[in-house]
Each structure stands twice: as C-alpha cells, then as structure tokens.
Amino acid sequence: MEKLLPLDQNPQPAASEPKRILYAGDDPNVLDPLARMASAAPDQWHIAFRATGQDALRELQDHSFEVILVDLSLPNESAFELLLEVLSRYPSTVRIALSPGVGHSVAVRGGGAAHQYLKKPCDPGALRATLETASRIH
C-alpha cells in the first residue's frame, strides 16, 4: 500500500521545459523582440534563429520544436515550400507565417501550409501571445 505524504511534504512537480521555437528569417524587427523574449526568460523560451529555409530544415532534423515561425520574405527561396516541407516531415510542429501583407490571397497562395498568418511588423506582445498559444497546441 502506497503511503501518502502530507501536502507540504509532497515533492514539487518538475518544472516545465522551455517552449521550443524556431524562427526562419532575418528581419531584425522580428529577431530583436524574439531574442529579448528568450534572454529575459530562458527557463520559459528556447528560440533558435536560422536565416534560410535549408538551415531551418537542418535544425529540425537535429532538434524538436513546438513551433516554427517562417518569414514569408525569406531570401532566395520559397517560404511556402519550407512550410509544406515542415508539414510533411514534422506534422505536429505548429507553423506560423509572417508576411508584410496578410490577406486572403496570401493565405490562399499558401494552400494551408501554415496554421496561422501574422502581419509584419507584429506587436511583440501579440507575437508572444501567439507563440504561447501555439506551443500549448503542440
């Protein structure tokens, strides 16, 4: 028979792991707020930064992430192709696309590649809230 400890003697639950976010892009208006968020609360956030889609895919091969945040203006490549590749290889990863202009045409062109589309520049508080929600969905 298992003995129960009094409430004040029960071990504390393990601290939750940091939320793992991967950002594919090089926009300083996104990089800077994400870097500040990660450095302010390293026990809550692990954010990896990759400038290209190929680098992001290599990072996903080596590490798991709850969320990938993809800048639709990735240089020299199609961000939609990256999102579709992530969907194919890592279907449980939540995919968020950042675009200078988010409208119906962007979402249609994306063909459902992303779970959510955000307009740049994105308010840092709204971005954080979106990432928190997305990491819980994962």
N, CA, C and O atoms as a MOPAC input file, in Angstrom:
PM7 MOZYME 1SCF
protein

 N      0.84500 1    -1.17800 1     0.00000 1
 C      0.00000 1     0.00000 1     0.00000 1
 C      0.88900 1     1.24000 1     0.00000 1
 O      1.83500 1     1.33800 1     0.78100 1
 N      0.57800 1     2.17400 1    -0.87500 1
 C      1.36700 1     3.39600 1    -1.02300 1
 C      1.01900 1     4.37900 1     0.08600 1
 O     -0.15000 1     4.64400 1     0.36800 1
 N      2.05600 1     4.90600 1     0.70000 1
 C      1.86700 1     5.88900 1     1.75800 1
 C      1.85600 1     7.28800 1     1.15300 1
 O      2.74900 1     7.64000 1     0.38200 1
 N      0.86600 1     8.07400 1     1.49400 1
 C      0.77200 1     9.44900 1     1.01100 1
 C      1.44900 1    10.37400 1     2.00800 1
 O      1.26300 1    10.25000 1     3.21800 1
 N      2.22400 1    11.28800 1     1.48700 1
 C      2.87400 1    12.28500 1     2.32100 1
 C      1.92200 1    13.43400 1     2.58400 1
 O      1.05100 1    13.71400 1     1.76000 1
 N      2.07000 1    14.10300 1     3.71500 1
 C      1.26200 1    15.31900 1     3.90400 1
 C      1.53100 1    16.29000 1     2.78000 1
 O      2.60400 1    16.27000 1     2.17800 1
 N      0.57300 1    17.13200 1     2.49700 1
 C      0.64400 1    18.04000 1     1.36600 1
 C      1.93600 1    18.83400 1     1.32900 1
 O      2.52400 1    18.98400 1     0.25800 1
 N      2.39400 1    19.34300 1     2.45000 1
 C      3.58600 1    20.17300 1     2.44100 1
 C      4.86500 1    19.36800 1     2.24900 1
 O      5.92800 1    19.96000 1     2.06100 1
 N      4.80000 1    18.03600 1     2.28800 1
 C      5.97500 1    17.20400 1     2.09000 1
 C      6.00200 1    16.54300 1     0.71200 1
 O      6.98400 1    15.88900 1     0.35900 1
 N      4.95000 1    16.70400 1    -0.05700 1
 C      4.93300 1    16.13500 1    -1.40800 1
 C      5.97300 1    16.82900 1    -2.25800 1
 O      6.10600 1    18.05000 1    -2.18400 1
 N      6.70900 1    16.09300 1    -3.06000 1
 C      7.68400 1    16.75100 1    -3.92500 1
 C      6.98500 1    17.68500 1    -4.90500 1
 O      5.86300 1    17.43000 1    -5.34200 1
 N      7.67000 1    18.76400 1    -5.23600 1
 C      7.12800 1    19.72200 1    -6.19500 1
 C      7.12200 1    19.09300 1    -7.58400 1
 O      8.02700 1    18.32300 1    -7.90900 1
 N      6.12900 1    19.40100 1    -8.40600 1
 C      6.13800 1    18.89300 1    -9.77600 1
 C      7.34800 1    19.44100 1   -10.51700 1
 O      7.81700 1    20.54400 1   -10.23800 1
 N      7.83700 1    18.66800 1   -11.45100 1
 C      9.00100 1    19.08800 1   -12.22600 1
 C      8.67000 1    20.36800 1   -12.99300 1
 O      7.56300 1    20.54000 1   -13.50300 1
 N      9.64900 1    21.25100 1   -13.05900 1
 C      9.46400 1    22.48400 1   -13.82200 1
 C      9.23900 1    22.13300 1   -15.28700 1
 O      9.83500 1    21.19500 1   -15.81700 1
 N      8.38000 1    22.89200 1   -15.92000 1
 C      8.11100 1    22.59000 1   -17.32100 1
 C      9.31700 1    22.97000 1   -18.17300 1
 O     10.08800 1    23.86600 1   -17.82700 1
 N      9.45600 1    22.28800 1   -19.25900 1
 C     10.54800 1    22.54700 1   -20.19100 1
 C     10.27800 1    23.86500 1   -20.92000 1
 O      9.12500 1    24.25500 1   -21.10100 1
 N     11.34400 1    24.54400 1   -21.33600 1
 C     11.13600 1    25.77000 1   -22.12100 1
 C     10.40200 1    25.46600 1   -23.42500 1
 O     10.56600 1    24.39500 1   -24.00900 1
 N      9.60100 1    26.41200 1   -23.86500 1
 C      8.92200 1    26.27800 1   -25.15400 1
 C      9.98400 1    26.41200 1   -26.24000 1
 O     10.81200 1    27.32200 1   -26.20100 1
 N      9.95300 1    25.50200 1   -27.20500 1
 C     10.97500 1    25.47900 1   -28.26200 1
 C     10.39100 1    26.06500 1   -29.54700 1
 O      9.46300 1    25.51400 1   -30.13900 1
 N     10.96300 1    27.20600 1   -29.96100 1
 C     10.50500 1    27.94700 1   -31.12800 1
 C     11.66000 1    28.05000 1   -32.11600 1
 O     12.79900 1    28.28900 1   -31.71700 1
 N     11.37500 1    27.87100 1   -33.39100 1
 C     12.37300 1    28.05300 1   -34.44700 1
 C     11.89600 1    29.18800 1   -35.34700 1
 O     10.78000 1    29.15700 1   -35.86600 1
 N     12.76200 1    30.20000 1   -35.52500 1
 C     12.44500 1    31.30600 1   -36.42100 1
 C     13.30800 1    31.18500 1   -37.66400 1
 O     14.53500 1    31.13700 1   -37.57500 1
 N     12.66200 1    31.13500 1   -38.83100 1
 C     13.36600 1    31.10900 1   -40.11600 1
 C     13.16000 1    32.46000 1   -40.77700 1
 O     12.07300 1    32.77100 1   -41.26400 1
 N     14.22000 1    33.25600 1   -40.78700 1
 C     14.15200 1    34.58100 1   -41.37700 1
 C     15.28000 1    35.44600 1   -40.84900 1
 O     16.07500 1    35.02000 1   -40.01100 1
 N     15.33600 1    36.67800 1   -41.35900 1
 C     16.42100 1    37.56000 1   -40.93400 1
 C     15.95200 1    38.98800 1   -40.67400 1
 O     16.76300 1    39.91400 1   -40.68300 1
 N     14.67500 1    39.17400 1   -40.44500 1
 C     14.12700 1    40.50300 1   -40.21500 1
 C     14.44800 1    40.95000 1   -38.78000 1
 O     13.98200 1    40.32800 1   -37.82500 1
 N     15.23900 1    42.02200 1   -38.62000 1
 C     15.57600 1    42.47800 1   -37.27000 1
 C     14.36200 1    42.89500 1   -36.44900 1
 O     14.41000 1    42.86600 1   -35.21900 1
 N     13.26700 1    43.28600 1   -37.11900 1
 C     12.05200 1    43.65000 1   -36.38700 1
 C     11.37400 1    42.43900 1   -35.75500 1
 O     10.51500 1    42.59300 1   -34.88600 1
 N     11.74800 1    41.24900 1   -36.17900 1
 C     11.25500 1    40.01900 1   -35.57500 1
 C     12.34900 1    39.41400 1   -34.69100 1
 O     12.08500 1    38.96300 1   -33.57600 1
 N     13.58300 1    39.41100 1   -35.21200 1
 C     14.70600 1    38.83500 1   -34.46500 1
 C     14.88600 1    39.48400 1   -33.10000 1
 O     15.01000 1    38.79200 1   -32.09000 1
 N     14.89800 1    40.79400 1   -33.07100 1
 C     15.18100 1    41.50800 1   -31.82300 1
 C     14.16100 1    41.21600 1   -30.72100 1
 O     14.56100 1    40.88800 1   -29.60400 1
 N     12.84700 1    41.32600 1   -30.99700 1
 C     11.88700 1    41.00900 1   -29.92600 1
 C     11.96900 1    39.54400 1   -29.48100 1
 O     11.82000 1    39.25100 1   -28.29400 1
 N     12.20500 1    38.62600 1   -30.42000 1
 C     12.32800 1    37.21800 1   -30.04000 1
 C     13.56100 1    36.99500 1   -29.17100 1
 O     13.50000 1    36.26300 1   -28.18200 1
 N     14.66900 1    37.61500 1   -29.53100 1
 C     15.90000 1    37.47900 1   -28.74900 1
 C     15.70700 1    38.05200 1   -27.34400 1
 O     16.15700 1    37.45800 1   -26.36500 1
 N     15.04300 1    39.19700 1   -27.24400 1
 C     14.77400 1    39.78000 1   -25.92100 1
 C     13.88000 1    38.86400 1   -25.09100 1
 O     14.10400 1    38.68200 1   -23.89400 1
 N     12.87100 1    38.29400 1   -25.73000 1
 C     11.95400 1    37.40100 1   -25.03800 1
 C     12.70400 1    36.18600 1   -24.48800 1
 O     12.49100 1    35.78400 1   -23.34400 1
 N     13.58100 1    35.60600 1   -25.31000 1
 C     14.33100 1    34.41300 1   -24.89100 1
 C     15.33600 1    34.74700 1   -23.79400 1
 O     15.49400 1    33.97800 1   -22.84700 1
 N     16.01100 1    35.88100 1   -23.91100 1
 C     17.01900 1    36.21500 1   -22.90000 1
 C     16.38400 1    36.64800 1   -21.58200 1
 O     16.98300 1    36.46800 1   -20.52200 1
 N     15.18500 1    37.21400 1   -21.63100 1
 C     14.50200 1    37.63800 1   -20.41400 1
 C     13.95800 1    36.45800 1   -19.61100 1
 O     13.81400 1    36.55000 1   -18.39200 1
 N     13.65900 1    35.36700 1   -20.28100 1
 C     13.07600 1    34.20400 1   -19.59800 1
 C     13.60000 1    32.90700 1   -20.21900 1
 O     12.84000 1    32.17600 1   -20.85500 1
 N     14.90000 1    32.61400 1   -20.04000 1
 C     15.47100 1    31.41700 1   -20.66400 1
 C     14.87700 1    30.10100 1   -20.15000 1
 O     14.96100 1    29.07200 1   -20.82200 1
 N     14.28200 1    30.14100 1   -18.96200 1
 C     13.63200 1    28.94400 1   -18.44400 1
 C     12.27400 1    28.71100 1   -19.10000 1
 O     11.71400 1    27.62000 1   -18.99000 1
 N     11.74100 1    29.72300 1   -19.77900 1
 C     10.44800 1    29.60100 1   -20.45500 1
 C     10.55600 1    29.45200 1   -21.96800 1
 O      9.68200 1    28.85800 1   -22.59900 1
 N     11.63400 1    29.99400 1   -22.55400 1
 C     11.74200 1    30.04400 1   -24.00800 1
 C     13.10700 1    29.56300 1   -24.48600 1
 O     14.14000 1    29.98400 1   -23.96500 1
 N     13.10500 1    28.68900 1   -25.46800 1
 C     14.31700 1    28.36200 1   -26.22200 1
 C     13.97600 1    28.71300 1   -27.67000 1
 O     13.13000 1    28.07300 1   -28.29400 1
 N     14.64500 1    29.73300 1   -28.18800 1
 C     14.34400 1    30.18200 1   -29.54700 1
 C     15.61000 1    30.05900 1   -30.38200 1
 O     16.64500 1    30.64000 1   -30.05300 1
 N     15.51400 1    29.29600 1   -31.46500 1
 C     16.62700 1    29.14700 1   -32.40300 1
 C     16.34500 1    30.03600 1   -33.60900 1
 O     15.20200 1    30.18100 1   -34.04100 1
 N     17.40200 1    30.62000 1   -34.13600 1
 C     17.29100 1    31.54400 1   -35.26600 1
 C     18.07100 1    30.98000 1   -36.44500 1
 O     19.25400 1    30.66500 1   -36.31600 1
 N     17.41100 1    30.85000 1   -37.59800 1
 C     18.06000 1    30.39700 1   -38.81600 1
 C     17.65600 1    31.33100 1   -39.94800 1
 O     16.48100 1    31.66100 1   -40.10700 1
 N     18.65000 1    31.75400 1   -40.73800 1
 C     18.40800 1    32.76600 1   -41.77100 1
 C     17.82100 1    32.19300 1   -43.04900 1
 O     17.23800 1    32.93300 1   -43.84000 1
 N     17.96300 1    30.88700 1   -43.27000 1
 C     17.45300 1    30.28600 1   -44.51100 1
 C     16.55200 1    29.09800 1   -44.20300 1
 O     16.59300 1    28.52400 1   -43.11500 1
 N     15.74900 1    28.75200 1   -45.18200 1
 C     14.88100 1    27.59100 1   -45.04200 1
 C     15.66900 1    26.29700 1   -44.91800 1
 O     15.29900 1    25.41500 1   -44.14400 1
 N     16.75200 1    26.17900 1   -45.67500 1
 C     17.57900 1    24.96600 1   -45.60000 1
 C     18.20100 1    24.81100 1   -44.21800 1
 O     18.24900 1    23.70700 1   -43.67500 1
 N     18.67800 1    25.91700 1   -43.65100 1
 C     19.22300 1    25.85900 1   -42.29100 1
 C     18.14000 1    25.48300 1   -41.28100 1
 O     18.39900 1    24.74500 1   -40.33100 1
 N     16.93900 1    25.98800 1   -41.48800 1
 C     15.82700 1    25.65200 1   -40.59600 1
 C     15.50100 1    24.16200 1   -40.66900 1
 O     15.25900 1    23.52800 1   -39.64200 1
 N     15.49400 1    23.60100 1   -41.87900 1
 C     15.22600 1    22.16600 1   -42.01900 1
 C     16.30700 1    21.32900 1   -41.34800 1
 O     16.00900 1    20.31100 1   -40.72200 1
 N     17.57100 1    21.75600 1   -41.47700 1
 C     18.65300 1    21.03100 1   -40.78800 1
 C     18.47000 1    21.09100 1   -39.26500 1
 O     18.71000 1    20.11000 1   -38.56200 1
 N     18.04800 1    22.24200 1   -38.77700 1
 C     17.81300 1    22.39500 1   -37.33600 1
 C     16.67900 1    21.47900 1   -36.87200 1
 O     16.75400 1    20.88800 1   -35.79500 1
 N     15.63600 1    21.36600 1   -37.68600 1
 C     14.51500 1    20.48300 1   -37.34600 1
 C     14.92300 1    19.01300 1   -37.36200 1
 O     14.35900 1    18.20600 1   -36.62200 1
 N     15.89800 1    18.65800 1   -38.19800 1
 C     16.39000 1    17.27500 1   -38.20400 1
 C     17.09800 1    16.94200 1   -36.90000 1
 O     17.03900 1    15.81000 1   -36.42000 1
 N     17.76400 1    17.93300 1   -36.33400 1
 C     18.57900 1    17.70700 1   -35.14500 1
 C     17.84700 1    17.93000 1   -33.83200 1
 O     18.22500 1    17.35500 1   -32.81100 1
 N     16.79900 1    18.76200 1   -33.84100 1
 C     16.09700 1    19.11500 1   -32.61000 1
 C     14.59900 1    19.22800 1   -32.87500 1
 O     14.17100 1    19.54000 1   -33.98600 1
 N     13.81900 1    18.97100 1   -31.84000 1
 C     12.37100 1    19.11900 1   -31.99600 1
 C     11.94700 1    20.50900 1   -31.53500 1
 O     12.52900 1    21.08300 1   -30.61500 1
 N     10.92800 1    21.02900 1   -32.19300 1
 C     10.37700 1    22.34100 1   -31.87700 1
 C      8.86500 1    22.23700 1   -31.85500 1
 O      8.26700 1    21.50900 1   -32.64600 1
 N      8.25400 1    22.97500 1   -30.93900 1
 C      6.79500 1    23.02700 1   -30.91100 1
 C      6.26300 1    23.89400 1   -32.04100 1
 O      5.21800 1    23.60600 1   -32.62400 1
 N      7.00900 1    24.97600 1   -32.34700 1
 C      6.52100 1    25.98500 1   -33.30000 1
 C      7.64800 1    26.39600 1   -34.23300 1
 O      8.79200 1    26.56200 1   -33.80900 1
 N      7.31100 1    26.55900 1   -35.51700 1
 C      8.22600 1    27.21200 1   -36.45600 1
 C      7.53900 1    28.47900 1   -36.93700 1
 O      6.37500 1    28.47000 1   -37.33700 1
 N      8.28900 1    29.55900 1   -36.88700 1
 C      7.83200 1    30.87400 1   -37.31700 1
 C      8.62000 1    31.19900 1   -38.57800 1
 O      9.84200 1    31.34300 1   -38.52600 1
 N      7.92800 1    31.31500 1   -39.71600 1
 C      8.59900 1    31.48700 1   -41.00600 1
 C      8.26900 1    32.85200 1   -41.59200 1
 O      7.10300 1    33.21100 1   -41.76000 1
 N      9.31700 1    33.60300 1   -41.89900 1
 C      9.15300 1    34.88900 1   -42.56900 1
 C      8.92000 1    34.60200 1   -44.05300 1
 O      9.75900 1    33.97800 1   -44.70200 1
 N      7.79800 1    35.05100 1   -44.58500 1
 C      7.46200 1    34.77000 1   -45.97800 1
 C      8.36500 1    35.49700 1   -46.96300 1
 O      8.29600 1    35.24200 1   -48.16500 1
 N      9.20800 1    36.39300 1   -46.47600 1
 C     10.14700 1    37.06700 1   -47.36900 1
 C     11.55500 1    36.48200 1   -47.23500 1
 O     12.54400 1    37.20600 1   -47.34700 1
 N     11.64100 1    35.17700 1   -46.99700 1
 C     12.94800 1    34.51800 1   -46.95500 1
 C     13.67900 1    34.77200 1   -48.26900 1
 O     13.08800 1    34.62200 1   -49.33800 1
 N     14.94500 1    35.15100 1   -48.20900 1
 C     15.67800 1    35.43000 1   -49.44600 1
 C     15.99700 1    34.15500 1   -50.22400 1
 O     16.33300 1    33.12500 1   -49.64000 1
 N     15.88700 1    34.24100 1   -51.53900 1
 C     16.31700 1    33.17900 1   -52.46300 1
 C     15.61000 1    31.84100 1   -52.29300 1
 O     16.15100 1    30.81300 1   -52.70200 1
 N     14.44400 1    31.82300 1   -51.71400 1
 C     13.72900 1    30.55600 1   -51.59400 1
 C     12.26000 1    30.80600 1   -51.30600 1
 O     11.85400 1    31.91800 1   -50.96900 1
 N     11.48900 1    29.77200 1   -51.44400 1
 C     10.06600 1    29.89600 1   -51.18900 1
 C      9.76200 1    29.49100 1   -49.75100 1
 O      9.98600 1    28.35100 1   -49.34400 1
 N      9.25500 1    30.44200 1   -49.00800 1
 C      8.86500 1    30.15400 1   -47.63400 1
 C      7.70800 1    29.15800 1   -47.60600 1
 O      7.59500 1    28.35200 1   -46.68200 1
 N      6.84300 1    29.22200 1   -48.63400 1
 C      5.73300 1    28.27400 1   -48.68100 1
 C      6.24800 1    26.84700 1   -48.86300 1
 O      5.69100 1    25.91200 1   -48.28800 1
 N      7.30300 1    26.67300 1   -49.65700 1
 C      7.90200 1    25.34300 1   -49.80800 1
 C      8.44900 1    24.85100 1   -48.47800 1
 O      8.30000 1    23.67600 1   -48.14200 1
 N      9.07900 1    25.73700 1   -47.71900 1
 C      9.57100 1    25.36900 1   -46.39100 1
 C      8.41600 1    24.94100 1   -45.49300 1
 O      8.49300 1    23.91100 1   -44.82400 1
 N      7.35700 1    25.72300 1   -45.48000 1
 C      6.20500 1    25.38200 1   -44.64200 1
 C      5.59700 1    24.03100 1   -45.03100 1
 O      5.22600 1    23.23800 1   -44.16600 1
 N      5.49900 1    23.78000 1   -46.33000 1
 C      4.94700 1    22.49800 1   -46.78900 1
 C      5.87600 1    21.33900 1   -46.43800 1
 O      5.40900 1    20.24600 1   -46.12000 1
 N      7.17200 1    21.56700 1   -46.49400 1
 C      8.13500 1    20.53100 1   -46.11600 1
 C      8.03000 1    20.23300 1   -44.61800 1
 O      8.09100 1    19.07500 1   -44.20400 1
 N      7.87500 1    21.26700 1   -43.82300 1
 C      7.70000 1    21.06600 1   -42.38100 1
 C      6.40400 1    20.30900 1   -42.11600 1
 O      6.37300 1    19.41200 1   -41.27400 1
 N      5.34800 1    20.65500 1   -42.81700 1
 C      4.07800 1    19.93600 1   -42.68700 1
 C      4.26500 1    18.45600 1   -43.00000 1
 O      3.75300 1    17.59400 1   -42.28500 1
 N      4.99500 1    18.16700 1   -44.06300 1
 C      5.20400 1    16.78600 1   -44.48100 1
 C      6.07400 1    16.00400 1   -43.49800 1
 O      5.72900 1    14.88700 1   -43.11200 1
 N      7.19500 1    16.58900 1   -43.09600 1
 C      8.15200 1    15.87100 1   -42.24300 1
 C      7.83900 1    15.92700 1   -40.75300 1
 O      8.09400 1    14.97000 1   -40.02200 1
 N      7.28200 1    17.05900 1   -40.30400 1
 C      7.06000 1    17.29500 1   -38.87800 1
 C      5.64100 1    17.80600 1   -38.65600 1
 O      5.45600 1    18.95600 1   -38.25700 1
 N      4.64300 1    16.97400 1   -38.90600 1
 C      3.25300 1    17.44900 1   -38.88800 1
 C      2.77500 1    17.96800 1   -37.53500 1
 O      1.80600 1    18.72500 1   -37.48300 1
 N      3.42600 1    17.58400 1   -36.44200 1
 C      2.97200 1    18.07700 1   -35.14200 1
 C      3.53900 1    19.45300 1   -34.80200 1
 O      3.14100 1    20.05100 1   -33.80200 1
 N      4.46200 1    19.96200 1   -35.61900 1
 C      5.01800 1    21.29400 1   -35.39000 1
 C      4.02800 1    22.34800 1   -35.87400 1
 O      3.58000 1    22.30700 1   -37.02000 1
 N      3.69300 1    23.28000 1   -35.00900 1
 C      2.77300 1    24.35600 1   -35.37900 1
 C      3.51900 1    25.32500 1   -36.29200 1
 O      4.63500 1    25.75100 1   -35.99200 1
 N      2.87900 1    25.66600 1   -37.41700 1
 C      3.50900 1    26.51700 1   -38.43700 1
 C      2.82700 1    27.88200 1   -38.48400 1
 O      1.62100 1    27.99000 1   -38.70700 1
 N      3.64500 1    28.93300 1   -38.26400 1
 C      3.14100 1    30.30800 1   -38.30600 1
 C      3.93600 1    31.05700 1   -39.36500 1
 O      5.16400 1    30.99000 1   -39.39500 1
 N      3.23400 1    31.76400 1   -40.22400 1
 C      3.87200 1    32.54400 1   -41.28500 1
 C      3.75500 1    34.03000 1   -40.97200 1
 O      2.70900 1    34.50800 1   -40.53100 1
 N      4.85400 1    34.75400 1   -41.21000 1
 C      4.88500 1    36.20800 1   -41.05300 1
 C      4.98500 1    36.84000 1   -42.42900 1
 O      5.82900 1    36.45100 1   -43.23700 1
 N      4.12500 1    37.81200 1   -42.69900 1
 C      4.11900 1    38.44200 1   -44.01100 1
 C      3.89400 1    39.94200 1   -43.87500 1
 O      3.16100 1    40.38800 1   -42.99300 1
 N      4.53400 1    40.73000 1   -44.76200 1
 C      4.28700 1    42.17400 1   -44.72900 1
 C      2.82900 1    42.51400 1   -45.03900 1
 O      2.32300 1    43.54300 1   -44.59300 1
 N      2.17400 1    41.67400 1   -45.78200 1
 C      0.76800 1    41.89000 1   -46.10100 1
 C      0.01800 1    40.58600 1   -45.98600 1
 O      0.18200 1    39.70000 1   -46.82400 1
 N     -0.79100 1    40.45600 1   -44.97600 1
 C     -1.55600 1    39.23100 1   -44.79200 1
 C     -2.98200 1    39.50200 1   -45.23200 1
 O     -3.67100 1    40.36800 1   -44.69300 1
 N     -3.38500 1    38.76700 1   -46.18700 1
 C     -4.74400 1    38.89200 1   -46.67600 1
 C     -5.19700 1    37.54700 1   -47.20900 1
 O     -4.48600 1    36.54700 1   -47.11300 1
 N     -6.36100 1    37.54500 1   -47.75600 1
 C     -6.93500 1    36.31900 1   -48.28600 1
 C     -6.03600 1    35.70400 1   -49.35300 1
 O     -5.88900 1    34.48300 1   -49.40200 1
 N     -5.43000 1    36.53200 1   -50.21100 1
 C     -4.60600 1    35.99100 1   -51.29900 1
 C     -3.35700 1    35.29600 1   -50.77300 1
 O     -2.93300 1    34.28800 1   -51.33700 1
 N     -2.76200 1    35.81800 1   -49.70100 1
 C     -1.58100 1    35.16600 1   -49.11900 1
 C     -1.96300 1    33.81600 1   -48.54200 1
 O     -1.25900 1    32.83000 1   -48.75900 1
 N     -3.05400 1    33.75800 1   -47.82100 1
 C     -3.49700 1    32.51100 1   -47.22800 1
 C     -3.85800 1    31.48300 1   -48.29800 1
 O     -3.54400 1    30.30100 1   -48.15500 1
 N     -4.51300 1    31.92400 1   -49.36100 1
 C     -4.87700 1    31.01200 1   -50.44900 1
 C     -3.62300 1    30.51100 1   -51.15300 1
 O     -3.50600 1    29.31900 1   -51.43900 1
 N     -2.68200 1    31.41400 1   -51.43400 1
 C     -1.43500 1    31.02100 1   -52.08500 1
 C     -0.66700 1    30.01400 1   -51.23000 1
 O      0.01800 1    29.13700 1   -51.75700 1
 N     -0.78500 1    30.14500 1   -49.92400 1
 C     -0.09700 1    29.23100 1   -49.02600 1
 C     -0.70100 1    27.84700 1   -48.98500 1
 O     -0.06700 1    26.90800 1   -48.50200 1
 N     -1.90700 1    27.70300 1   -49.48000 1
 C     -2.53000 1    26.39200 1   -49.56400 1
 C     -2.62300 1    25.64200 1   -48.24800 1
 O     -2.51400 1    24.41600 1   -48.22900 1
 N     -2.81900 1    26.34600 1   -47.16500 1
 C     -2.93400 1    25.68100 1   -45.87600 1
 C     -1.59200 1    25.26100 1   -45.28900 1
 O     -1.53900 1    24.43700 1   -44.37600 1
 N     -0.51500 1    25.82600 1   -45.81200 1
 C      0.81900 1    25.46200 1   -45.33100 1
 C      1.04900 1    25.90000 1   -43.89800 1
 O      1.82000 1    25.26700 1   -43.17700 1
 N      0.39500 1    26.97300 1   -43.47000 1
 C      0.57400 1    27.49200 1   -42.11500 1
 C     -0.73000 1    27.37500 1   -41.33900 1
 O     -1.82000 1    27.43400 1   -41.90700 1
 N     -0.59100 1    27.21000 1   -40.04000 1
 C     -1.76000 1    27.22000 1   -39.17300 1
 C     -2.27900 1    28.63700 1   -38.98600 1
 O     -3.47900 1    28.86500 1   -38.82800 1
 N     -1.33300 1    29.59900 1   -39.00900 1
 C     -1.71400 1    30.98300 1   -38.76400 1
 C     -0.79400 1    31.90800 1   -39.55800 1
 O      0.37900 1    31.60800 1   -39.78100 1
 N     -1.35700 1    33.03300 1   -39.97600 1
 C     -0.61300 1    34.06600 1   -40.68100 1
 C     -0.65000 1    35.32900 1   -39.83800 1
 O     -1.71300 1    35.74100 1   -39.37300 1
 N      0.51900 1    35.94800 1   -39.64100 1
 C      0.61400 1    37.20500 1   -38.90500 1
 C      1.18100 1    38.27600 1   -39.81200 1
 O      2.04300 1    38.00300 1   -40.64800 1
 N      0.69900 1    39.48700 1   -39.64700 1
 C      1.18900 1    40.60800 1   -40.44100 1
 C      2.40100 1    41.22900 1   -39.76200 1
 O      2.41400 1    41.43100 1   -38.54700 1
 N      3.43100 1    41.53300 1   -40.57500 1
 C      4.59900 1    42.25700 1   -40.08100 1
 C      4.39700 1    43.73900 1   -40.34400 1
 O      3.76400 1    44.07400 1   -41.34500 1
 N      4.88000 1    44.62800 1   -39.53200 1
 C      5.50400 1    44.30500 1   -38.25200 1
 C      4.44900 1    43.83500 1   -37.25200 1
 O      3.30500 1    44.28800 1   -37.26800 1
 N      4.85700 1    42.93300 1   -36.40200 1
 C      3.95100 1    42.32100 1   -35.43400 1
 C      4.26500 1    42.88200 1   -34.05200 1
 O      5.42600 1    42.93500 1   -33.64500 1
 N      3.24600 1    43.29200 1   -33.34800 1
 C      3.41400 1    43.76500 1   -31.98800 1
 C      4.06400 1    42.66200 1   -31.14700 1
 O      3.57400 1    41.53300 1   -31.14900 1
 N      5.15900 1    42.95800 1   -30.42700 1
 C      5.84600 1    41.93000 1   -29.64000 1
 C      4.93900 1    41.20200 1   -28.64700 1
 O      5.09100 1    39.99900 1   -28.43600 1
 N      4.00500 1    41.91900 1   -28.04200 1
 C      3.07500 1    41.26800 1   -27.11700 1
 C      2.15200 1    40.29100 1   -27.82300 1
 O      1.88200 1    39.20200 1   -27.31800 1
 N      1.67200 1    40.68600 1   -28.99200 1
 C      0.80700 1    39.78700 1   -29.77300 1
 C      1.58600 1    38.57900 1   -30.27200 1
 O      1.06700 1    37.46300 1   -30.29800 1
 N      2.84100 1    38.80700 1   -30.67000 1
 C      3.67800 1    37.69900 1   -31.12100 1
 C      3.90500 1    36.71500 1   -29.98700 1
 O      3.79100 1    35.50500 1   -30.18100 1
 N      4.22400 1    37.22100 1   -28.81400 1
 C      4.44400 1    36.35400 1   -27.65200 1
 C      3.17700 1    35.55700 1   -27.32900 1
 O      3.25000 1    34.35000 1   -27.09800 1
 N      2.03400 1    36.21400 1   -27.31200 1
 C      0.77400 1    35.53000 1   -27.02000 1
 C      0.49500 1    34.44400 1   -28.05000 1
 O      0.04800 1    33.35100 1   -27.70200 1
 N      0.75900 1    34.74600 1   -29.31700 1
 C      0.55300 1    33.75300 1   -30.38100 1
 C      1.46900 1    32.56000 1   -30.18200 1
 O      1.03600 1    31.41800 1   -30.33700 1
 N      2.73600 1    32.80500 1   -29.83800 1
 C      3.68100 1    31.70900 1   -29.62100 1
 C      3.32100 1    30.88000 1   -28.40200 1
 O      3.47700 1    29.65900 1   -28.41600 1
 N      2.84100 1    31.52800 1   -27.34400 1
 C      2.41300 1    30.79300 1   -26.15900 1
 C      1.23900 1    29.87800 1   -26.47900 1
 O      1.21900 1    28.71500 1   -26.07600 1
 N      0.26500 1    30.40900 1   -27.20300 1
 C     -0.89800 1    29.61000 1   -27.59000 1
 C     -0.47300 1    28.45800 1   -28.50000 1
 O     -0.90200 1    27.32100 1   -28.30700 1
 N      0.36000 1    28.74900 1   -29.47900 1
 C      0.80100 1    27.72100 1   -30.42200 1
 C      1.58000 1    26.62100 1   -29.72800 1
 O      1.41800 1    25.44800 1   -30.06500 1
 N      2.42500 1    26.97200 1   -28.76400 1
 C      3.20400 1    25.93800 1   -28.08300 1
 C      2.31700 1    25.07200 1   -27.19900 1
 O      2.62500 1    23.90100 1   -26.97800 1
 N      1.23600 1    25.62200 1   -26.69800 1
 C      0.28200 1    24.80900 1   -25.91800 1
 C     -0.47300 1    23.85200 1   -26.83300 1
 O     -0.78600 1    22.73200 1   -26.43200 1
 N     -0.76700 1    24.28200 1   -28.05800 1
 C     -1.49500 1    23.43900 1   -29.00900 1
 C     -0.66800 1    22.22600 1   -29.36200 1
 O     -1.19600 1    21.12200 1   -29.50100 1
 N      0.62600 1    22.42700 1   -29.50600 1
 C      1.54600 1    21.34700 1   -29.90400 1
 C      1.36300 1    20.17000 1   -28.98000 1
 O      2.03900 1    19.15200 1   -29.13600 1

